[in-house]
Amino acid sequence: MLTHVRRMFSTAPHEIAGLVYGTIVTMGALAAGSQAEPDPWRLAVAVAATVVVLWIAHVYSDALAETIATGHRLDRAEFVDVARRELSIPLAAVGPVIALSLGALGVLRESTAIWVAFGIGLATLFIEGIRYAGVEHLSRPAKVLTVALNVSLGLAIVALKVALSH
């Protein structure tokens, strides 16, 4: 969990996009899975598997794009570089999966674990919105708008989860 928090604050600016994308994928899988799989272990596995599969697809498509752009098939080192560059996508799921695991272990109530996982996602979107605004040197109103838009994506997913619950 500490690595997750440290990485949210210290990743290279280009990794902000991966963390935001990974967070949205994580929260989407969490919203969909929390209705079908209320068991925290199964939900943790479903969320992690979803994020990893989409990360693999993202790495593969980026590697294809790079192959086309460079005009040659990527060697192993270049492919590993692409995979590392996109590692922030699955990293975004670490905190929420840990929260779900705590629910499975009985440290947190199951419903609490799910809401903590959503909270971690919202916090990640908030932090990455601030980081993006800082990297872009936005004015105060533009910073507020950027952070609000980033967090609204997460809130839309939370609203979906609540709507599915009723």
C-alpha positions in Angstrom: 0.0 0.0 0.0 2.9 2.4 0.8 4.4 1.7 -2.6 1.1 2.5 -4.2 0.9 5.9 -2.3 4.5 6.7 -3.0 4.1 5.9 -6.7 1.0 8.1 -7.0 3.1 11.1 -5.9 6.4 10.3 -7.5 5.7 8.8 -10.9 7.0 10.5 -14.0 4.4 13.0 -15.4 3.7 10.6 -18.4 2.6 7.9 -15.9 -0.3 10.1 -14.6 -2.4 8.9 -17.6 -1.7 5.3 -16.7 -2.7 5.8 -13.1 -5.9 7.6 -14.1 -6.8 4.9 -16.7 -6.0 2.1 -14.3 -8.0 3.7 -11.5 -11.1 4.1 -13.8 -10.7 0.5 -15.0 -10.4 -0.7 -11.3 -13.4 1.3 -10.2 -15.5 0.1 -13.1 -14.6 -3.5 -12.4 -15.3 -2.9 -8.8 -18.7 -1.4 -9.5 -19.7 -4.2 -11.9 -18.2 -7.0 -9.8 -19.5 -5.8 -6.4 -23.1 -6.8 -7.5 -22.2 -10.1 -9.1 -19.4 -11.2 -6.7 -20.0 -9.8 -3.2 -17.4 -12.2 -1.8 -14.3 -9.9 -1.3 -11.8 -12.6 -2.4 -13.6 -13.2 -5.7 -14.1 -9.5 -6.2 -10.4 -8.8 -5.5 -9.4 -11.5 -8.0 -11.9 -10.2 -10.6 -10.7 -6.6 -10.2 -7.0 -7.6 -10.4 -7.6 -9.9 -13.4 -9.6 -7.2 -15.3 -6.9 -4.6 -14.8 -4.0 -7.0 -15.7 -5.8 -8.2 -18.9 -6.4 -4.6 -19.9 -2.8 -3.7 -19.1 -1.6 -6.6 -21.3 -3.9 -5.3 -24.1 -2.6 -1.8 -23.6 1.1 -3.0 -23.7 0.4 -5.1 -26.8 -1.3 -2.2 -28.7 1.4 0.3 -27.6 4.1 -2.2 -28.8 2.3 -2.5 -32.1 2.1 1.2 -32.5 5.8 1.6 -31.6 6.7 -1.1 -34.1 4.8 0.7 -36.8 6.3 4.1 -35.9 9.9 2.8 -35.8 9.5 0.6 -38.8 11.0 -2.5 -37.1 9.8 -5.2 -34.8 10.6 -4.4 -31.2 13.4 -6.4 -29.6 12.9 -7.8 -26.1 14.4 -4.8 -24.3 12.2 -2.4 -26.2 9.1 -4.5 -25.5 10.0 -4.6 -21.7 10.4 -0.8 -21.8 6.9 -0.4 -23.2 5.6 -2.8 -20.5 7.4 -0.8 -17.8 6.2 2.5 -19.1 2.6 1.3 -18.7 3.1 -0.4 -15.3 1.2 2.4 -13.6 -2.1 0.9 -15.0 -2.0 -2.3 -12.9 -0.4 -0.3 -10.0 -3.6 1.7 -9.7 -5.4 -1.5 -8.6 -3.0 -2.3 -5.8 -4.7 -0.2 -3.1 -8.2 -1.2 -3.9 -7.3 -4.9 -4.1 -5.5 -4.6 -0.7 -8.7 -3.1 0.7 -10.8 -5.9 -0.7 -8.3 -8.4 0.7 -8.7 -6.9 4.2 -12.4 -7.4 3.8 -11.8 -11.0 2.9 -9.6 -11.5 5.9 -12.2 -10.1 8.2 -10.2 -7.0 9.1 -12.9 -4.8 7.5 -16.5 -5.6 7.0 -17.2 -6.7 3.4 -19.2 -3.6 2.5 -16.7 -1.3 4.2 -13.8 -2.9 2.2 -15.7 -2.2 -1.0 -16.3 1.4 -0.1 -12.7 1.8 1.1 -11.6 0.5 -2.3 -13.8 3.1 -4.0 -12.4 5.8 -1.7 -8.8 4.9 -2.7 -9.8 5.2 -6.3 -11.4 8.6 -5.7 -8.3 9.8 -3.8 -6.1 8.6 -6.6 -8.1 10.5 -9.2 -7.9 13.6 -6.9 -4.2 13.4 -6.5 -3.5 12.7 -10.1 -5.7 15.7 -11.1 -3.6 17.9 -8.8 -0.4 16.4 -10.2 -1.5 17.0 -13.8 -2.6 20.5 -13.1 0.9 21.2 -11.5 2.8 19.6 -14.5 0.8 21.8 -16.9 1.2 24.9 -14.7 -2.5 25.6 -14.9 -4.2 28.7 -13.4 -6.1 28.2 -10.1 -9.5 28.0 -11.9 -8.2 25.6 -14.4 -6.7 23.5 -11.7 -10.0 23.3 -9.8 -11.8 22.4 -13.0 -9.2 19.7 -13.9 -9.4 18.1 -10.5 -13.2 18.3 -10.5 -13.4 16.6 -13.9 -11.0 13.9 -12.8 -12.9 13.2 -9.6 -16.2 13.3 -11.4 -15.2 10.3 -13.5 -14.8 8.3 -10.3 -18.0 9.7 -8.8 -19.9 8.7 -12.0 -18.7 5.1 -11.4 -19.7 5.3 -7.7 -23.1 6.5 -8.8 -23.3 3.5 -11.1 -22.5 1.2 -8.2 -25.2 2.8 -6.1 -27.7 2.6 -8.9 -26.9 -1.1 -9.4 -27.4 -1.7 -5.7 -31.0 -0.5 -5.8 
